[in-house]
Amino acid sequence: MKKWKIALLLTAMTVFAAGCGNKNADNVEGTEAISGTEAGETASVESASRKFADLKGSDYVKLPDYSAIPITLTGDYTVQEGAEKEYLKELFTSYGPFYTEDKTKQTVGEGDIVNVDYVGKLDGTAFSGGTAENQNIDVYNNSAAGGGNGYIDGFTEKLKGASVGDVIDADVTFPEDYGNTELAGKAVVFTFTVNSIQKEMAVDDIDDAFAKEQFGVDTVEEMNRSILEYLESAAETRKKQDTATAIQDYLYENSEVEVPKEYLDARLSDYRRKVIETYCSNDEANLEEYASTYFGKTVEELEAYWKESMEQNIAMELIMDAVVEEMGITHDEADYEEYAQLMADNVAYGSVENMYMMYGYDDVVYGEQYLRDLYLYENALTKLMETAVVEYAPAAEATEAVEDTETAE
């Protein structure tokens, strides 16, 4: 079963991407997206693919009945009670540790994390980059809390044994090889204000201050509502992705498609050129090393893989183009422009033109036509999702059904 790549925008609109725009080494056209940054720095060229931009899918495709596509979803799209707390536990594991004030301590001892404000002065004048507030410092390791970067020698020495509320001057000399030449080798004074001694926070310690700092809301209750809304939205997004994938699987497996050899060759030629330009220093001689290092393949094996994947992608594009034609879907120009800008913004292409360059193998004309086709495919896919006959079978039940079938056989 082919796993078609569906890009979900933040607006929850789905766009049929046919493998483009996904930074995934398992997908031939996924690698295109990585070159998008460089595309904007290159003058537009005429790609080999451009002359095939007006191919009609209906000339190459015999479609199945798609009026009520039957699909079975095996994912879990429910948000269980207590999911907010599990989400926070994952947050703490991935982005922690987080800290909160330890009101039982007033004096800095070994192993303590201390929250301070500080101002660094050179010859009595505060210098750029030497002032900070609300900083958590691992005093005895002379580093930021949580195993962060180490500070210059002696930076935290005067904080050892300090008390909450103290204001302390620390004489520090920057190393001779310090990156900032204005400070290298200079003696400065850091004035610390000791705000509090901290302790590592557990999920049960979360308070309104944490909610405000980390989630931008005023209370824990608002934070939990925000998390719940996010989890419900993410579950709905997963359901739409799985539905779209299942619909495309059905269309691919039940359509008769002839992929034009000339178009396939053109796309492969453009893609190969772009890979060499982006990953091989524009030197074809480096392609062998690239294929071996990143894919564990010979050049011939990698090119065969590209061809197979590209052929599948083009087949799916032709299928969707035939569906668009049968459905009579056309562009709404204002809607398309909003769609294109949203894609460019959310996938960080920098601009719509840069996005066209990426999708068009540095050909802005072909890239725009390709995006306009994707817009139509997305609209067709949305309509197909509305009419699909969806059944739900949790993954465990689906596995049991397969095992029962195998046993019967």
Secondary structure as GFF3:
##gff-version 3
##sequence-region A 1 409
A	DSSP	beta_strand	6	8	.	.	.	ID=ss1
A	DSSP	beta_strand	14	16	.	.	.	ID=ss2
A	DSSP	alpha_helix	30	34	.	.	.	ID=ss3
A	DSSP	alpha_helix	36	39	.	.	.	ID=ss4
A	DSSP	three_ten_helix	50	52	.	.	.	ID=ss5
A	DSSP	three_ten_helix	57	59	.	.	.	ID=ss6
A	DSSP	beta_strand	61	62	.	.	.	ID=ss7
A	DSSP	beta_strand	70	73	.	.	.	ID=ss8
A	DSSP	alpha_helix	83	95	.	.	.	ID=ss9
A	DSSP	beta_strand	99	101	.	.	.	ID=ss10
A	DSSP	beta_strand	113	122	.	.	.	ID=ss11
A	DSSP	beta_strand	125	138	.	.	.	ID=ss12
A	DSSP	three_ten_helix	139	141	.	.	.	ID=ss13
A	DSSP	beta_strand	143	144	.	.	.	ID=ss14
A	DSSP	three_ten_helix	157	159	.	.	.	ID=ss15
A	DSSP	beta_strand	167	173	.	.	.	ID=ss16
A	DSSP	beta_strand	187	200	.	.	.	ID=ss17
A	DSSP	three_ten_helix	203	205	.	.	.	ID=ss18
A	DSSP	alpha_helix	208	215	.	.	.	ID=ss19
A	DSSP	alpha_helix	220	254	.	.	.	ID=ss20
A	DSSP	beta_strand	256	257	.	.	.	ID=ss21
A	DSSP	alpha_helix	261	279	.	.	.	ID=ss22
A	DSSP	three_ten_helix	284	286	.	.	.	ID=ss23
A	DSSP	alpha_helix	287	295	.	.	.	ID=ss24
A	DSSP	alpha_helix	299	327	.	.	.	ID=ss25
A	DSSP	alpha_helix	333	346	.	.	.	ID=ss26
A	DSSP	alpha_helix	352	359	.	.	.	ID=ss27
A	DSSP	alpha_helix	364	387	.	.	.	ID=ss28
A	DSSP	beta_strand	389	392	.	.	.	ID=ss29
A	DSSP	alpha_helix	395	408	.	.	.	ID=ss30
###
